[in-house]
Amino acid sequence: MNRKKRELLARIRRLVDVEETSTIIAESRVPWIRVKDPDQLLMRALAKNDQGTFELDPFWAAAWRAAIGLDRFLGLLAAQQPSRDLSMHRILELGGGSGRAGISCALRGADVVITDASNTALLVCRYNTFELRNRIAVCRLDWRNTKSHLGSFSTIIGSDIVYDPKLFPILEPCLRRHLTIGGVIYLSEPQRHTGERFKKWIQSAGWKIVEHFIDLQDGEKSIRIFECQLQT
């Protein structure tokens, strides 16, 4: 193992218990680390909140179906719509967590910036994207910071980031700041009731929406992809 990668793994293990494994992304087997006990992070976050210290979103540590659905959708998109070939785009991922969706884009030829507000998530993401570091940058982005601007992107993606309506008024300006004119956003979610609320809310904020559905064939509801563009 590369020395820098080994040092990164040691740093992560001082913060959270992880295990080395592999996963399928973009129809390729990819080396991967995952948090052994995501509930442990949740309990730690709740304890910090009780002490008045806010821990940003510990839920990144779980393996979410929405990220898998977004990966499969991106593969279909590239095959069915050549104009949406990911290798032609610079892509921003919001709430990237462990990095699955961003890696999906990079493996399909895109240059990607993966962001999260959790420092631990960013370390795990850097490890998981290490072999693709020539295509993927990993950096912190807090949607609440209206002065943060990482550049303009033709495509923005996010998986399971519309689960809390309180975040909608913070997320939407961040999308506007980073999306190029005529750009497109793909947000995946597992058909929660909050997804319906997001759909109505974002439309009222001046966005057009097209819905796509990806069946993971796991006996659960299909993953819904919101394709969003600003109305002109």
C-alpha positions in Angstrom: 0.0 0.0 0.0 1.2 3.5 -0.8 2.7 5.2 2.2 0.4 8.2 2.1 -2.6 6.0 1.8 -1.4 3.9 4.7 -1.0 7.0 6.8 -4.4 8.2 5.8 -6.0 4.9 6.9 -4.2 5.1 10.2 -5.6 8.6 10.7 -9.1 7.5 9.9 -8.9 4.6 12.3 -8.0 7.0 15.2 -11.4 8.6 14.6 -13.7 5.7 13.6 -13.6 1.9 13.3 -13.5 1.0 9.6 -12.9 -2.2 7.7 -11.3 -2.7 4.3 -13.5 -4.3 1.6 -14.5 -3.7 -2.0 -17.7 -2.6 -3.7 -19.1 -2.4 -7.3 -19.2 1.1 -8.8 -19.7 1.9 -12.5 -19.7 -1.9 -13.1 -16.1 -2.1 -11.7 -14.9 -3.6 -8.4 -13.4 -0.8 -6.4 -11.3 -1.0 -3.1 -13.4 0.5 -0.3 -13.4 1.2 3.4 -16.6 1.4 5.3 -17.6 2.3 8.9 -18.2 -0.9 10.8 -20.8 0.6 13.1 -22.6 3.7 11.7 -24.8 3.8 14.8 -21.7 4.5 16.9 -21.2 7.8 15.0 -24.9 8.7 15.5 -24.6 8.2 19.2 -21.5 10.2 19.3 -23.2 13.0 17.4 -26.2 13.0 19.8 -23.8 13.2 22.8 -22.0 16.2 21.3 -25.3 17.9 20.6 -26.3 17.3 24.2 -23.1 19.1 25.2 -23.8 22.0 22.9 -21.3 20.9 20.3 -22.9 20.3 16.9 -21.6 17.3 14.9 -22.5 17.7 11.2 -24.6 14.8 9.8 -23.2 11.5 10.9 -25.5 9.6 8.5 -22.9 9.7 5.7 -21.3 6.6 7.3 -24.2 4.3 6.2 -24.4 2.6 2.8 -27.4 4.3 1.2 -29.5 2.8 -1.6 -29.9 6.3 -3.1 -26.1 6.4 -3.9 -26.3 3.0 -5.6 -29.3 4.1 -7.6 -27.6 7.3 -8.7 -24.6 5.3 -9.9 -26.8 3.1 -12.1 -28.7 6.1 -13.4 -25.5 7.8 -14.4 -24.5 4.7 -16.4 -27.8 4.6 -18.2 -27.6 8.3 -18.9 -24.2 8.0 -20.6 -25.4 5.1 -22.7 -28.7 6.6 -23.8 -27.8 10.3 -24.2 -24.4 10.9 -25.7 -24.7 14.6 -25.1 -24.7 13.8 -21.4 -21.4 11.8 -21.7 -19.9 12.4 -18.3 -16.4 12.7 -19.7 -17.4 16.0 -21.2 -18.4 17.5 -17.8 -16.9 18.9 -14.7 -19.0 17.6 -11.8 -19.7 18.7 -8.3 -21.0 16.3 -5.7 -22.7 17.7 -2.6 -22.9 15.6 0.6 -20.6 13.1 -0.9 -20.1 11.0 2.2 -17.8 8.0 1.4 -17.6 9.0 -2.3 -19.6 6.5 -4.2 -21.5 8.7 -6.6 -18.4 10.9 -7.3 -16.3 7.8 -8.0 -19.0 6.7 -10.4 -18.6 9.9 -12.4 -14.8 9.7 -12.3 -14.8 6.1 -13.5 -16.9 7.3 -16.4 -14.4 9.9 -17.4 -15.5 13.1 -15.5 -13.4 15.5 -13.5 -15.1 15.6 -10.1 -15.1 17.6 -6.9 -16.6 15.7 -4.0 -17.7 17.8 -1.0 -19.0 17.2 2.5 -19.3 19.2 5.7 -18.1 16.3 7.9 -14.3 16.2 8.3 -14.4 12.4 9.1 -16.4 11.8 5.9 -13.8 13.7 3.9 -11.0 11.6 5.2 -12.9 8.4 4.3 -13.7 9.8 0.9 -10.0 10.7 0.3 -9.1 7.1 1.0 -11.8 5.6 -1.2 -10.9 8.0 -4.1 -7.1 7.7 -3.6 -6.5 5.7 -6.9 -8.6 8.3 -8.8 -6.9 11.4 -7.2 -5.9 12.7 -10.7 -9.7 13.0 -11.5 -11.2 13.7 -8.1 -10.7 16.5 -5.7 -12.1 16.2 -2.2 -12.9 19.3 -0.1 -15.1 20.7 2.6 -18.2 22.6 1.8 -20.8 23.9 4.3 -23.9 24.9 2.4 -24.6 27.5 5.1 -21.5 29.5 4.1 -22.8 31.8 1.4 -19.3 33.0 0.6 -18.1 29.5 -0.3 -17.7 29.1 -4.1 -15.7 26.2 -5.6 -16.3 27.3 -9.2 -18.9 26.7 -11.8 -20.0 23.2 -12.8 -22.2 21.9 -15.7 -23.4 19.0 -13.5 -24.1 18.8 -9.8 -25.1 15.5 -8.1 -26.2 14.4 -4.7 -27.6 11.2 -3.1 -30.0 11.3 -0.3 -29.5 15.0 0.6 -33.1 16.1 0.5 -34.3 14.2 3.5 -34.7 17.3 5.8 -37.0 20.2 4.7 -35.0 22.5 7.0 -32.1 22.1 4.6 -34.0 23.1 1.4 -33.5 26.9 1.8 -29.8 26.3 2.5 -29.2 23.8 -0.4 -31.0 25.8 -3.1 -28.8 28.9 -3.0 -25.7 26.6 -3.0 -27.0 24.9 -6.1 -27.5 28.3 -7.8 -24.0 29.5 -6.8 -22.2 26.5 -8.4 -24.3 25.6 -11.5 -23.4 27.0 -14.9 -26.1 28.5 -17.1 -27.9 25.6 -18.7 -26.4 23.2 -16.2 -28.3 20.2 -14.8 -28.6 18.7 -11.3 -29.3 15.0 -10.4 -30.5 14.3 -6.9 -31.4 10.8 -5.8 -33.6 9.7 -3.0 -35.6 6.6 -2.0 -39.1 8.0 -2.5 -39.5 9.4 1.0 -42.4 11.8 1.8 -39.8 14.5 2.1 -38.9 13.9 -1.5 -42.4 14.9 -2.5 -42.0 18.0 -0.3 -38.7 18.8 -2.0 -40.2 18.4 -5.5 -42.9 21.0 -4.7 -40.6 23.3 -2.9 -37.9 23.4 -5.6 -40.5 23.9 -8.3 -41.8 26.9 -6.4 -38.3 28.3 -6.3 -38.1 28.5 -10.1 -36.7 25.1 -11.1 -37.9 22.6 -13.7 -38.0 18.9 -12.6 -38.0 15.6 -14.5 -38.3 12.4 -12.5 -36.5 9.2 -13.3 -36.8 5.9 -11.4 -34.2 3.2 -10.9 -35.3 -0.3 -9.7 -32.5 -1.8 -7.6 -34.4 -5.2 -7.7 -34.0 -5.5 -3.9 -37.7 -5.6 -3.0 -37.7 -2.0 -1.9 -39.1 1.1 -3.7 -37.3 2.3 -6.8 -34.8 5.1 -6.3 -36.1 8.4 -7.6 -33.8 10.8 -9.5 -34.7 14.4 -9.6 -33.3 16.0 -12.8 -33.4 19.8 -12.0 -32.7 22.8 -14.2 -33.4 26.5 -13.6 -36.3 27.8 -15.6 -35.3 30.4 -18.2 
